[in-house]
Amino acid sequence: MVLEKKTERLEREMREIQSACRAIVHTSYRQYQKMLMPSQWKYLLRTVDICAMESFAAVMDAEGDVTVTAADFTDAFRQLPELISADSDARKLHARSLLKILTAVNQPASSAPEPGEIVEGEPSSSLSSLQPDPLDLATAAFTCQEASCNSNRRESYLFGWDDIAQHHCKSDVSSISNNMHWIYHHLEYGPGPPKIDFSAQGSEIAAAVVQVVGLDDKVATVSDMDTKAKDVRFGCSVCPPTEEICNFLDERWV
């Protein structure tokens, strides 16, 4: 019993120490954000994600008798731009692994040159460079798998990498701040981005919508649709007009 109580006390003290460290990181992180363009803020990671990075975690996991200050995180913040970039690359790689879209990167069979035929113009390898990134296509439809995004019978759809990069549905530790000293209160705020999955059904519907506005669903990007369908409104032919059953289209194209 005595040992159990001691263990609980030490764990509680460690949570309080790490909570104070997170407050320090959060304050410094806010200062770091001021050096960036406001347009970049929506892509930034949460404080809890920053704290989980090795450079920051190494400082936060210091011995309990060591007083951690903002200066102790100086080196970690110097590395932060590279760490954020690496995290973004990893997320994009994961999204690509989920993507099941085949883009039209080859010429139509009817226009393909005969064997040995000399074709004037740029090398064929340059053709693929003109193709949009598959993650930028309007048909690159994903759904967020987090519980907060799957309530009320409506799934949260994300179209293209830009949507994924700025989707922040998971709570940050700042949401339970108490004088900037965050205590878990038995709630776990795990690091890492929201869980996503590719939506084959969403991709098929998006392709149909792209075609309706006169664009090629094989190459039309999210940006193209935002421009082309800016003033276009859509209705679901399946859902009754008075019921919100359709979980994909809600008047606008997304």
VEXZAKE-145260 format. One record per residue: residue number from 0; residue in three letters; x, y, z of N, C-alpha, C, CB in turn. Coordinates in steps of 0.2 Angstrom, whole numbers. Last residue first. Glycine has a CB too. Layout:
   k   r  n_xx  n_yy  n_zz ca_xx ca_yy ca_zz  c_xx  c_yy  c_zz cb_xx cb_yy cb_zz
 NUM ALA     X     Y     Z     X     Y     Z     X     Y     Z     X     Y     Z
...
% end
This chain:
   k   r  n_xx  n_yy  n_zz ca_xx ca_yy ca_zz  c_xx  c_yy  c_zz cb_xx cb_yy cb_zz
 253 VAL   -91   104  -261   -88   100  -256   -91   103  -249   -80   101  -255
 252 TRP   -99   111  -270   -96   105  -272   -93   101  -267   -91   107  -278
 251 ARG  -114   116  -260  -108   117  -263  -105   111  -265  -103   121  -259
 250 GLU  -125   107  -255  -126   112  -260  -120   114  -263  -128   118  -256
 249 ASP  -117    96  -250  -122   100  -246  -122   107  -250  -119   101  -239
 248 LEU  -113    79  -252  -114    85  -255  -119    89  -251  -116    85  -262
 247 PHE  -112    69  -241  -106    71  -245  -107    78  -248  -106    66  -251
 246 ASN  -123    63  -235  -117    65  -231  -111    67  -235  -115    59  -226
 245 CYS  -140    65  -235  -134    64  -240  -128    67  -236  -134    68  -246
 244 ILE  -149    69  -226  -147    62  -226  -140    61  -230  -152    57  -229
 243 GLU  -158    79  -222  -151    80  -223  -148    73  -221  -148    85  -218
 242 GLU  -174    82  -230  -170    78  -225  -162    79  -227  -172    71  -225
 241 THR  -181    88  -240  -182    91  -233  -178    87  -228  -189    90  -231
 240 PRO  -178    82  -252  -176    89  -251  -177    91  -244  -181    93  -255
 239 PRO  -171    66  -250  -177    70  -250  -175    77  -248  -182    67  -245
 238 CYS  -157    60  -259  -159    62  -253  -166    67  -254  -154    66  -249
 237 VAL  -154    59  -273  -156    53  -269  -159    55  -263  -150    49  -267
 236 SER  -148    70  -279  -154    67  -282  -157    61  -278  -153    65  -289
 235 CYS  -143    84  -270  -142    77  -271  -149    74  -274  -141    74  -264
 234 GLY  -137    99  -279  -142    95  -275  -141    88  -276  -149    98  -276
 233 PHE  -126   113  -280  -128   106  -282  -133   103  -277  -122   101  -282
 232 ARG  -121   128  -287  -124   124  -282  -127   118  -284  -129   128  -278
 231 VAL  -108   139  -292  -112   133  -294  -115   130  -287  -109   128  -298
 230 ASP   -98   148  -290  -105   150  -289  -110   145  -291  -106   156  -293
 229 LYS   -87   139  -291   -87   144  -285   -94   146  -284   -83   150  -287
 228 ALA   -82   130  -299   -89   129  -296   -90   134  -291   -89   122  -293
 227 LYS   -70   135  -304   -75   133  -308   -82   133  -305   -73   127  -312
 226 THR   -62   136  -291   -63   142  -296   -69   141  -300   -57   143  -300
 225 ASP   -63   124  -285   -65   130  -281   -66   136  -286   -59   131  -276
 224 MET   -58   116  -296   -65   116  -294   -67   122  -290   -67   109  -290
 223 ASP   -45   120  -296   -49   121  -302   -56   121  -300   -47   115  -307
 222 SER   -41   116  -283   -41   123  -285   -45   124  -291   -34   125  -286
 221 VAL   -42   102  -285   -46   105  -280   -47   113  -281   -44   104  -273
 220 THR   -40    99  -302   -38    99  -296   -43   102  -291   -31   103  -295
 219 ALA   -42    87  -316   -45    93  -312   -43    93  -305   -53    93  -312
 218 VAL   -39    76  -322   -34    81  -321   -36    87  -317   -31    83  -327
 217 LYS   -50    67  -323   -43    64  -322   -38    69  -320   -41    61  -329
 216 ASP   -61    75  -325   -60    72  -318   -53    69  -317   -65    67  -316
 215 ASP   -61    89  -333   -59    82  -334   -57    80  -327   -53    82  -339
 214 LEU   -77    99  -332   -69    98  -331   -68    91  -332   -67   101  -325
 213 GLY   -90   102  -332   -86   102  -338   -79   102  -338   -88   109  -341
 212 VAL   -98   100  -321   -96   107  -322   -91   108  -328   -92   110  -316
 211 VAL   -99    86  -321  -105    91  -322  -103    98  -324  -109    90  -316
 210 GLN   -86    82  -318   -88    81  -325   -95    86  -326   -90    74  -326
 209 VAL   -86    84  -304   -81    87  -309   -84    87  -316   -74    84  -308
 208 VAL   -96    75  -300   -97    82  -299   -92    86  -304   -96    85  -292
 207 ALA   -90    63  -303   -96    65  -306   -97    72  -306  -102    61  -303
 206 ALA   -79    64  -294   -78    63  -301   -84    65  -305   -75    56  -303
 205 ALA   -86    64  -282   -82    70  -284   -81    70  -291   -75    70  -280
 204 ILE   -90    50  -282   -95    56  -283   -92    62  -285   -98    57  -276
 203 GLU   -78    44  -282   -82    43  -287   -87    48  -288   -86    36  -287
 202 SER   -73    48  -269   -69    50  -276   -74    49  -282   -63    45  -276
 201 GLY   -82    43  -261   -82    50  -261   -78    52  -267   -78    53  -255
 200 GLN   -80    29  -263   -86    32  -264   -86    39  -265   -91    30  -259
 199 ALA   -67    28  -258   -68    27  -265   -75    30  -267   -68    19  -266
 198 SER   -57    38  -248   -65    36  -249   -66    35  -256   -69    42  -246
 197 PHE   -44    34  -237   -46    36  -244   -53    34  -244   -42    33  -249
 196 ASP   -43    41  -220   -43    35  -225   -46    37  -232   -48    29  -222
 195 ILE   -34    46  -206   -38    47  -212   -38    41  -216   -35    53  -216
 194 LYS   -32    52  -189   -32    46  -194   -37    48  -200   -35    40  -190
 193 PRO   -23    68  -186   -30    64  -186   -29    58  -191   -36    68  -189
 192 PRO    -6    66  -180   -11    69  -184   -18    65  -184    -9    70  -192
 191 GLY     1    66  -164     0    63  -170    -6    66  -174    -1    55  -170
 190 PRO    -1    63  -146     2    66  -152     0    62  -158     9    67  -151
 189 GLY   -15    61  -136   -10    58  -139    -7    63  -145   -12    52  -141
 188 TYR   -21    65  -122   -21    69  -128   -14    67  -132   -20    77  -127
 187 GLU   -31    58  -110   -25    57  -114   -26    61  -121   -24    50  -116
 186 LEU   -36    63   -94   -38    63  -101   -31    62  -105   -41    70  -103
 185 HIS   -33    64   -81   -35    57   -83   -37    57   -90   -40    54   -79
 184 HIS   -29    77   -79   -35    75   -77   -38    68   -80   -40    81   -78
 183 TYR   -17    83   -84   -21    79   -89   -28    77   -86   -17    72   -90
 182 ILE   -14   100   -83   -14    94   -80   -19    89   -84   -17    95   -72
 181 TRP    -4   114   -88    -9   109   -90    -9   102   -86    -8   108   -98
 180 HIS    -4   130   -84    -1   124   -82    -6   118   -83     1   124   -74
 179 MET   -11   141   -88    -5   139   -92    -1   133   -90     0   145   -93
 178 ASN   -22   142   -80   -16   146   -79   -10   144   -82   -15   147   -71
 177 ASN   -25   128   -87   -27   131   -81   -21   135   -78   -28   125   -75
 176 SER   -32   121  -102   -27   125   -98   -30   127   -92   -24   130  -103
 175 ILE   -37   112  -110   -39   111  -103   -34   115   -99   -39   103  -102
 174 SER   -33   116  -123   -40   116  -122   -42   114  -114   -44   111  -126
 173 SER   -20   114  -124   -22   120  -122   -29   121  -120   -20   125  -127
 172 VAL   -18   101  -129   -18   102  -122   -20   109  -119   -11   100  -119
 171 ASP   -30   100  -142   -23   101  -140   -24   102  -132   -20   107  -143
 170 SER   -40    87  -150   -39    93  -145   -32    93  -144   -43    91  -139
 169 LYS   -41    85  -168   -40    83  -161   -38    88  -157   -34    78  -162
 168 CYS   -43    92  -180   -49    90  -176   -48    88  -169   -54    85  -180
 167 HIS   -37   100  -191   -35    99  -184   -41    98  -180   -31   105  -182
 166 HIS   -31   101  -207   -37    98  -203   -34    96  -196   -40    91  -207
 165 GLN   -22   105  -216   -25   110  -211   -31   108  -207   -27   116  -215
 164 ALA   -19    94  -224   -14    98  -220   -16   102  -215    -9   101  -225
 163 ILE   -31    91  -230   -28    86  -225   -23    90  -220   -24    80  -228
 162 ASP   -32   101  -239   -37   100  -234   -35    96  -228   -43    96  -237
 161 ASP   -21    99  -247   -22   106  -243   -27   105  -237   -23   111  -247
 160 TRP   -22    87  -253   -17    88  -248   -19    94  -243   -11    88  -251
 159 GLY   -40    83  -256   -33    85  -258   -29    86  -252   -33    91  -262
 158 PHE   -53    85  -246   -51    84  -253   -44    87  -254   -57    88  -257
 157 LEU   -61    76  -233   -55    81  -235   -54    79  -242   -50    79  -230
 156 TYR   -76    75  -224   -73    74  -230   -67    79  -231   -77    74  -236
 155 SER   -83    67  -211   -79    73  -213   -75    72  -218   -75    76  -206
 154 GLU  -100    61  -211   -93    60  -211   -89    67  -213   -90    54  -216
 153 ARG  -114    61  -201  -110    65  -207  -103    64  -206  -112    72  -207
 152 ARG  -121    57  -190  -121    53  -197  -118    56  -203  -129    52  -198
 151 ASN  -116    63  -179  -122    66  -182  -123    63  -189  -122    73  -183
 150 SER   -98    61  -181  -104    61  -177  -110    64  -181  -104    66  -171
 149 ASN   -85    60  -185   -90    55  -187   -96    55  -183   -87    49  -187
 148 CYS   -76    68  -179   -78    70  -186   -83    65  -189   -72    70  -190
 147 SER   -73    63  -167   -76    70  -167   -78    72  -174   -71    75  -164
 146 ALA   -67    51  -170   -73    51  -167   -77    58  -168   -74    49  -160
 145 GLU   -57    51  -185   -58    53  -178   -65    53  -176   -54    59  -177
 144 GLN   -56    49  -198   -58    43  -195   -59    45  -187   -54    37  -196
 143 CYS   -60    59  -212   -57    58  -206   -60    53  -201   -57    65  -202
 142 THR   -58    53  -229   -62    55  -223   -58    54  -217   -68    49  -223
 141 PHE   -54    60  -245   -52    56  -239   -58    58  -234   -45    58  -237
 140 ALA   -52    61  -262   -56    61  -257   -54    57  -251   -63    60  -259
 139 ALA   -46    66  -276   -43    64  -270   -47    65  -264   -35    67  -269
 138 THR   -53    73  -285   -55    66  -284   -51    63  -278   -55    62  -290
 137 ALA   -46    84  -287   -52    85  -284   -55    78  -282   -57    89  -289
 136 LEU   -28    82  -284   -34    81  -288   -41    82  -284   -34    74  -291
 135 ASP   -17    82  -276   -20    89  -277   -27    88  -281   -16    94  -281
 134 LEU   -12    70  -276   -15    72  -270   -18    79  -270    -9    73  -265
 133 PRO    -6    69  -289   -13    65  -287   -16    68  -281   -11    58  -287
 132 ASP    -1    84  -296     0    79  -291    -6    76  -289     3    83  -285
 131 PRO    -5    85  -314    -5    88  -307    -3    82  -302   -12    90  -305
 130 GLN     7    84  -327     1    81  -324     1    84  -316     2    73  -324
 129 LEU    19    88  -332    13    92  -333     7    90  -329    12    94  -340
 128 SER    27    77  -331    29    83  -326    23    88  -327    35    86  -328
 127 SER    23    69  -341    21    67  -334    22    73  -329    24    61  -332
 126 LEU    29    75  -352    22    75  -351    20    73  -344    19    70  -356
 125 SER    43    73  -351    41    79  -349    33    80  -348    43    85  -354
 124 SER    45    60  -357    45    61  -349    43    68  -347    53    60  -347
 123 SER    44    62  -370    38    60  -367    38    61  -359    36    53  -369
 122 PRO    53    77  -375    53    70  -373    46    69  -369    59    69  -369
 121 GLU    44    89  -386    48    87  -380    48    80  -379    45    91  -374
 120 GLY    45    87  -404    43    90  -398    47    88  -392    35    88  -397
 119 GLU    41    74  -416    44    80  -414    41    83  -408    43    85  -420
 118 VAL    45    57  -417    40    62  -415    43    68  -413    36    59  -409
 117 ILE    47    44  -428    50    50  -425    45    55  -423    56    53  -429
 116 GLU    43    27  -425    41    33  -428    45    39  -424    34    34  -427
 115 GLY    46    15  -419    51    18  -423    49    24  -426    52    13  -429
 114 PRO    29    11  -417    36     9  -416    41    12  -421    37     1  -415
 113 GLU    19    25  -418    20    18  -420    28    17  -418    19    17  -428
 112 PRO    12    35  -405    16    34  -411    18    27  -412    23    38  -410
 111 ALA    -5    37  -400     2    34  -398     6    33  -405     1    28  -394
 110 SER   -18    40  -402   -13    45  -404    -6    43  -403   -14    52  -401
 109 SER   -25    30  -398   -26    32  -405   -21    36  -407   -33    35  -406
 108 ALA   -22    29  -384   -20    24  -389   -20    26  -396   -24    17  -388
 107 PRO   -18    45  -377   -23    40  -379   -20    35  -384   -29    44  -382
 106 GLN    -3    45  -366    -6    47  -372   -12    42  -374    -2    48  -378
 105 ASN    -3    44  -348    -1    42  -355    -5    45  -360    -1    34  -355
 104 VAL    -8    48  -337    -1    50  -338     1    48  -345     4    48  -333
 103 ALA   -21    49  -328   -20    48  -335   -13    51  -337   -26    51  -339
 102 THR   -20    41  -312   -20    47  -316   -19    45  -323   -16    52  -314
 101 LEU   -29    32  -301   -25    31  -306   -26    37  -311   -26    25  -310
 100 ILE   -31    32  -283   -33    36  -289   -27    34  -295   -34    43  -289
  99 LYS   -29    29  -270   -31    24  -275   -33    26  -282   -36    19  -272
  98 LEU   -20    33  -256   -23    35  -262   -23    30  -267   -19    41  -265
  97 LEU   -12    29  -246   -19    27  -245   -23    29  -252   -23    32  -240
  96 SER     0    34  -249    -1    26  -248    -8    24  -248     3    24  -242
  95 ARG    -2    47  -248    -1    44  -255    -2    37  -254     6    46  -257
  94 ALA    -3    49  -234    -9    50  -238    -8    47  -245   -10    58  -239
  93 HIS    10    46  -231     5    41  -228    -1    42  -233     4    43  -221
  92 LEU    17    57  -237    18    50  -239    13    45  -237    25    48  -236
  91 LYS    11    67  -229    10    67  -236    11    60  -239    14    72  -240
  90 ARG    17    64  -217    10    64  -218     8    63  -225     7    70  -214
  89 ALA    30    66  -220    28    59  -218    21    59  -218    30    58  -210
  88 ASP    31    79  -223    33    75  -228    30    68  -226    40    75  -229
  87 SER    27    85  -210    23    86  -216    24    81  -222    24    93  -219
  86 ASP    39    81  -203    32    78  -201    27    79  -207    29    82  -195
  85 ALA    48    89  -210    49    81  -210    42    78  -208    54    79  -205
  84 SER    44   101  -206    44    99  -213    44    92  -214    50   102  -217
  83 ILE    46   101  -193    39   102  -195    39   100  -203    36   109  -195
  82 LEU    59   100  -192    55    95  -189    48    95  -192    55    95  -181
  81 GLU    64   112  -198    65   105  -201    61   100  -199    73   103  -200
  80 PRO    59   121  -188    57   121  -196    58   115  -199    60   127  -199
  79 LEU    65   116  -176    58   116  -177    56   116  -185    55   121  -173
  78 GLN    78   118  -172    77   113  -177    70   112  -179    79   106  -173
  77 ARG    77   129  -163    81   130  -169    80   124  -174    88   130  -167
  76 PHE    70   122  -153    66   127  -158    70   129  -164    64   133  -154
  75 ALA    80   115  -147    75   112  -150    71   116  -155    70   109  -145
  74 ASP    88   125  -142    91   121  -148    85   117  -151    96   116  -145
  73 THR    79   130  -132    82   134  -138    84   130  -144    88   139  -135
  72 PHE    74   124  -121    71   122  -127    74   126  -133    64   123  -127
  71 ASP    80   130  -110    82   123  -112    79   121  -118    80   119  -106
  70 ALA    74   143  -110    81   142  -113    83   135  -114    86   146  -108
  69 ALA    63   140  -102    62   141  -109    69   141  -113    59   148  -111
  68 THR    68   127   -90    66   134   -92    65   135  -100    71   139   -89
  67 VAL    67   115   -77    67   117   -85    64   124   -86    62   112   -88
  66 THR    76   110   -64    71   115   -66    72   117   -73    72   121   -62
  65 VAL    77    93   -59    80    98   -64    74   103   -65    83    95   -70
  64 ASP    71    83   -52    74    88   -48    78    94   -52    80    85   -43
  63 GLY    67    74   -62    62    78   -58    65    84   -54    58    74   -54
  62 GLU    76    74   -77    75    72   -70    71    77   -66    82    71   -66
  61 ALA    68    76   -92    73    77   -88    71    75   -81    76    85   -88
  60 ASP    59    76  -102    60    70   -98    66    70   -94    60    64  -103
  59 MET    60    88  -109    54    87  -104    55    81  -100    48    86  -108
  58 VAL    71    86  -117    71    91  -112    65    90  -107    70    98  -115
  57 ALA    66    76  -125    72    75  -122    73    80  -116    78    75  -126
  56 ALA    55    82  -132    54    77  -127    60    75  -122    52    70  -130
  55 PHE    62    90  -141    58    93  -136    57    88  -130    51    96  -138
  54 SER    67    81  -150    71    86  -147    68    90  -141    73    91  -152
  53 GLU    57    72  -153    62    70  -149    66    75  -146    67    65  -153
  52 MET    40    78  -151    46    77  -155    52    76  -150    47    83  -159
  51 ALA    30    81  -142    32    73  -143    38    72  -147    26    70  -146
  50 CYS    28    94  -143    31    91  -136    33    84  -137    26    92  -131
  49 ILE    22    95  -155    28    98  -154    32    95  -148    28   106  -153
  48 ASP     9    90  -151    14    86  -156    21    89  -156    11    88  -163
  47 VAL     5    99  -142     6    92  -140    10    88  -145    -1    88  -139
  46 THR     3   110  -150     8   110  -145    10   103  -143     6   114  -139
  45 ARG     0   105  -167    -2   107  -161     4   107  -156    -7   102  -158
  44 LEU     7   112  -182     6   107  -178     3   109  -171    12   102  -177
  43 LEU     0   123  -195     5   121  -190     3   115  -185     6   127  -186
  42 TYR    -8   127  -205    -4   121  -206     0   119  -200     0   122  -213
  41 LYS   -12   140  -201   -17   134  -202   -14   127  -203   -22   136  -207
  40 TRP    -1   148  -203    -3   146  -196    -8   140  -196    -7   152  -192
  39 GLN     2   153  -215     5   147  -213     2   144  -206    12   148  -212
  38 SER    -4   166  -216    -7   160  -220    -4   153  -218    -5   162  -227
  37 PRO     4   174  -208    -3   171  -205    -6   166  -209    -7   177  -205
  36 MET    21   169  -208    15   172  -212     9   169  -209    16   171  -219
  35 LEU    30   169  -193    28   166  -199    22   170  -202    25   159  -198
  34 MET    33   174  -181    38   175  -186    36   172  -193    45   172  -184
  33 LYS    23   169  -173    23   176  -175    28   178  -180    24   181  -169
  32 GLN    27   157  -169    22   158  -174    21   165  -177    15   155  -172
  31 TYR    36   159  -159    38   156  -165    33   158  -171    40   149  -164
  30 GLN    27   162  -149    31   167  -151    34   165  -158    37   168  -146
  29 ARG    20   150  -147    16   156  -149    21   161  -152    12   158  -143
  28 TYR    31   143  -142    28   141  -149    24   147  -152    24   135  -148
  27 SER    33   148  -130    38   149  -135    35   148  -142    44   145  -133
  26 THR    21   143  -124    22   151  -124    27   152  -130    24   153  -117
  25 HIS    22   129  -126    17   133  -129    18   140  -129    10   132  -125
  24 VAL    33   127  -117    34   126  -125    28   130  -128    33   118  -126
  23 ILE    28   130  -105    34   134  -107    34   133  -115    40   131  -104
  22 ALA    18   121  -105    16   128  -104    22   132  -107    14   130   -97
  21 ARG    25   109  -104    21   110  -110    19   118  -110    15   106  -110
  20 CYS    31   110   -91    35   111   -97    31   112  -104    39   104   -98
  19 ALA    19   109   -84    23   115   -84    27   116   -90    27   116   -77
  18 SER    17    95   -87    12   100   -88    15   107   -89     6   100   -83
  17 GLN    28    89   -81    28    89   -89    22    94   -91    26    82   -91
  16 ILE    25    92   -68    31    94   -71    31    95   -78    37    90   -69
  15 GLU    13    84   -67    13    91   -66    19    95   -68    13    93   -58
  14 ARG    18    71   -69    13    74   -74    13    82   -73     6    71   -73
  13 MET    26    70   -58    29    70   -65    24    73   -70    31    63   -67
  12 GLU    17    70   -48    22    75   -48    25    76   -55    27    74   -43
  11 ARG    10    58   -51     7    64   -51    11    70   -52     2    65   -45
  10 GLU    20    49   -50    17    49   -56    14    56   -57    13    44   -58
   9 LEU    23    50   -36    28    52   -41    25    53   -48    33    46   -41
   8 ARG    10    46   -31    13    53   -30    18    55   -35    15    53   -23
   7 GLU    10    33   -35     5    37   -37     7    44   -37    -2    36   -34
   6 THR    21    28   -28    21    27   -35    16    32   -38    19    20   -38
   5 LYS    16    29   -15    22    33   -17    22    33   -25    28    29   -14
   4 LYS     5    20   -15     4    27   -14    10    32   -16     3    29    -7
   3 GLU    13     8   -17     8    10   -22     6    18   -21     1     6   -21
   2 LEU    20     8    -5    23     8   -12    19    11   -17    26     1   -13
   1 VAL     9     6     4    14    12     5    17    13    -2    19    11    10
   0 MET     4    -6     0     0     0     0     4     6     0    -5     0     6
% end
